Amino acid sequence: MRMGAAAVPLFVSCWVGVSAFVPGRSQIVVPALARPCAAVSVLNGAACVPALESLPFGPTKRSLPVEPEPPVPAVPVPAVPAVPVPAVPVPAAPPRPAAPVVPLAPAVPVPAVPPRPPAPAVPPPAPLAPVLPPRPAAPVVPDAPAVPDAPAVPDVPAVPDVPAVPDVPVLPERMLGEIAQGLELTKDWFVEARLQIAAHCIGAATRAAEIAEAHAKSRVQFGRAIREFQAIDFMLADMAVDIMAAKSTLYRVAWEIDAGIDRKSVHARASAVKLLSSEMAGRVLDRALQVLGGRGYMRASPVERLYRDVRVDRIWEGTSEIQRVIIGAQIAKRGIGVYAGWPGQTV
Ligand SMILES: Cc1cc2nc3c(=O)[nH]c(=O)nc-3n(C[C@H](O)[C@H](O)[C@H](O)COP(=O)(O)OP(=O)(O)OC[C@H]3O[C@@H](n4cnc5c(N)ncnc54)[C@H](O)[C@@H]3O)c2cc1C
């Protein structure tokens, strides 16, 4: 163990401490005690205290009265000879074997890049369009003369009530229908008018479909007749099915009338035929015009005329909405079989 300069103060403090704790005996005890205590103090100075307490010296200074003591002459401290530490031989490390030599990867041949061809000459930009001359200022429009107030319209005289004509005799051969059955007669007329409109719609739709199909076969776009495009083909298919459904329904009701089916059933179904046919004509004419493209929109095209013609068929003789009101009321009153039942079925 090596003792440096720091060990000397600890050694002296232990000496003084023991002299104070053991009065009258310090000169005897200290030389024997100082050496081990000094050696311990180098490691840990606090270890001296338990070593002193364990010695058989009697009570400590804290429990005994302190008596005045003559001054202690300084005792020369002998120098501690240095203990030689034998050198420990360290075996030399064996030489590290040389790392194996890794052969280099074979060189990859890099193809030579051909020289880039020269860029084509860029033609000079086209000359800009000549600058338009400034637009002349619009002529000042004079203020329109004030419109004179319209002359006041005199009140229309009230129409007097039509006087009742009681007890007017009407010959039986001059009467239309039965007495108090005027509304039923009106319904009969509606049946005729609505079936007539349905026939008109089916005829217009059929004609438009024929024109559209003929045009689709002759019109060439992108190197082929547009009839060969599935989009056009599907429109023609939808048109044909629409026409077939409406035409079949119209013929069914016409056959029922010929078969003498009751008037109420005929009236209920005529509304369905009118609604179906007029809405169908709208769809078919729209598709036919689409197949014709811009030509179909021109006044010279018969499809343009038919398109306008069939538009009113969804309005007069009862609009489509009124037909639905009628059909809904018939279903509520007679059941869905009025429309979903078999042909010829009386309801
Ligand atoms: C070219 C042409 C010729 C005509 N010729 C005749 C003729 O010869 N004789 C004749 O009497 N009339 C004729 N009319 C009138 C035709 O019958 C009416 O235009 C039609 O009944 C619709 O009535 P409105 O125009 O008053 O429309 P509105 O009754 O004002 O209807 C306007 C909209 O409201 C909807 N609507 C109205 N009431 C209802 C309801 N209860 N439920 C749901 N929706 C509703 C309609 O469906 C429509 O979409 C003709 C019309 C036209 C365009």
The ligand as an SDF file (V2000), in Angstrom:
LIG
                    3D

 53 58  0  0  0  0  0  0  0  0999 V2000
 -101.1530   23.1390  -76.9740 C   0  0  0  0  0  0  0  0  0  0  0  0
 -102.2360   23.0360  -75.9240 C   0  0  0  0  0  0  0  0  0  0  0  0
 -103.5320   22.8110  -76.3240 C   0  0  0  0  0  0  0  0  0  0  0  0
 -104.5470   22.7170  -75.3860 C   0  0  0  0  0  0  0  0  0  0  0  0
 -105.8490   22.4820  -75.8100 N   0  0  0  0  0  0  0  0  0  0  0  0
 -106.8380   22.3970  -74.8980 C   0  0  0  0  0  0  0  0  0  0  0  0
 -108.2000   22.1480  -75.2950 C   0  0  0  0  0  0  0  0  0  0  0  0
 -108.4940   21.9680  -76.4850 O   0  0  0  0  0  0  0  0  0  0  0  0
 -109.1610   22.0940  -74.3500 N   0  0  0  0  0  0  0  0  0  0  0  0
 -108.8560   22.2730  -73.0190 C   0  0  0  0  0  0  0  0  0  0  0  0
 -109.7510   22.2410  -72.1990 O   0  0  0  0  0  0  0  0  0  0  0  0
 -107.5610   22.5200  -72.6000 N   0  0  0  0  0  0  0  0  0  0  0  0
 -106.5610   22.5760  -73.5020 C   0  0  0  0  0  0  0  0  0  0  0  0
 -105.2740   22.8020  -73.0940 N   0  0  0  0  0  0  0  0  0  0  0  0
 -105.0150   23.0240  -71.6650 C   0  0  0  0  0  0  0  0  0  0  0  0
 -104.4230   21.8190  -70.9890 C   0  0  0  0  0  0  0  0  0  0  0  0
 -105.4120   20.8550  -70.7630 O   0  0  0  0  0  0  0  0  0  0  0  0
 -103.7940   22.3050  -69.6840 C   0  0  0  0  0  0  0  0  0  0  0  0
 -102.6370   23.0310  -70.0320 O   0  0  0  0  0  0  0  0  0  0  0  0
 -103.4290   21.1640  -68.7730 C   0  0  0  0  0  0  0  0  0  0  0  0
 -104.6140   20.5760  -68.2990 O   0  0  0  0  0  0  0  0  0  0  0  0
 -102.6200   21.6870  -67.5720 C   0  0  0  0  0  0  0  0  0  0  0  0
 -103.2310   22.7390  -66.9220 O   0  0  0  0  0  0  0  0  0  0  0  0
 -102.4520   24.0790  -66.6890 P   0  0  0  0  0  0  0  0  0  0  0  0
 -101.7450   24.4560  -67.9280 O   0  0  0  0  0  0  0  0  0  0  0  0
 -103.4080   25.0490  -66.1290 O   0  0  0  0  0  0  0  0  0  0  0  0
 -101.3190   23.7050  -65.6500 O   0  0  0  0  0  0  0  0  0  0  0  0
 -101.5040   23.6650  -64.0840 P   0  0  0  0  0  0  0  0  0  0  0  0
 -102.7900   23.0130  -63.6940 O   0  0  0  0  0  0  0  0  0  0  0  0
 -101.2630   25.0060  -63.5530 O   0  0  0  0  0  0  0  0  0  0  0  0
 -100.3300   22.6960  -63.6690 O   0  0  0  0  0  0  0  0  0  0  0  0
  -99.0010   23.1980  -63.5400 C   0  0  0  0  0  0  0  0  0  0  0  0
  -98.1530   22.0910  -62.9410 C   0  0  0  0  0  0  0  0  0  0  0  0
  -98.7060   21.7270  -61.6570 O   0  0  0  0  0  0  0  0  0  0  0  0
  -98.9900   20.3540  -61.6530 C   0  0  0  0  0  0  0  0  0  0  0  0
 -100.2130   20.1200  -60.8680 N   0  0  0  0  0  0  0  0  0  0  0  0
 -101.3800   20.7850  -60.9400 C   0  0  0  0  0  0  0  0  0  0  0  0
 -102.2590   20.2420  -60.1070 N   0  0  0  0  0  0  0  0  0  0  0  0
 -101.6540   19.2080  -59.4910 C   0  0  0  0  0  0  0  0  0  0  0  0
 -102.0610   18.2470  -58.5330 C   0  0  0  0  0  0  0  0  0  0  0  0
 -103.3220   18.2030  -58.0390 N   0  0  0  0  0  0  0  0  0  0  0  0
 -101.1730   17.3130  -58.1220 N   0  0  0  0  0  0  0  0  0  0  0  0
  -99.9230   17.3220  -58.6100 C   0  0  0  0  0  0  0  0  0  0  0  0
  -99.4930   18.2140  -59.5210 N   0  0  0  0  0  0  0  0  0  0  0  0
 -100.3330   19.1420  -59.9650 C   0  0  0  0  0  0  0  0  0  0  0  0
  -99.1780   19.9920  -63.1070 C   0  0  0  0  0  0  0  0  0  0  0  0
  -98.9560   18.6040  -63.3090 O   0  0  0  0  0  0  0  0  0  0  0  0
  -98.1360   20.8350  -63.7810 C   0  0  0  0  0  0  0  0  0  0  0  0
  -96.9060   20.2120  -63.6830 O   0  0  0  0  0  0  0  0  0  0  0  0
 -104.2610   22.8730  -74.0190 C   0  0  0  0  0  0  0  0  0  0  0  0
 -102.9050   23.0880  -73.6100 C   0  0  0  0  0  0  0  0  0  0  0  0
 -101.9340   23.1670  -74.5490 C   0  0  0  0  0  0  0  0  0  0  0  0
 -100.5140   23.3820  -74.1160 C   0  0  0  0  0  0  0  0  0  0  0  0
  1  2  1  0
  2  3  1  0
  2 52  2  0
  3  4  2  0
  4  5  1  0
  4 50  1  0
  5  6  2  0
  6  7  1  0
  6 13  1  0
  7  8  2  0
  7  9  1  0
  9 10  1  0
 10 11  2  0
 10 12  1  0
 12 13  2  0
 13 14  1  0
 14 15  1  0
 14 50  1  0
 15 16  1  0
 16 17  1  0
 16 18  1  0
 18 19  1  0
 18 20  1  0
 20 21  1  0
 20 22  1  0
 22 23  1  0
 23 24  1  0
 24 25  2  0
 24 26  1  0
 24 27  1  0
 27 28  1  0
 28 29  2  0
 28 30  1  0
 28 31  1  0
 31 32  1  0
 32 33  1  0
 33 34  1  0
 33 48  1  0
 34 35  1  0
 35 36  1  0
 35 46  1  0
 36 37  1  0
 36 45  1  0
 37 38  2  0
 38 39  1  0
 39 40  1  0
 39 45  2  0
 40 41  1  0
 40 42  2  0
 42 43  1  0
 43 44  2  0
 44 45  1  0
 46 47  1  0
 46 48  1  0
 48 49  1  0
 50 51  2  0
 51 52  1  0
 52 53  1  0
M  END
$$$$
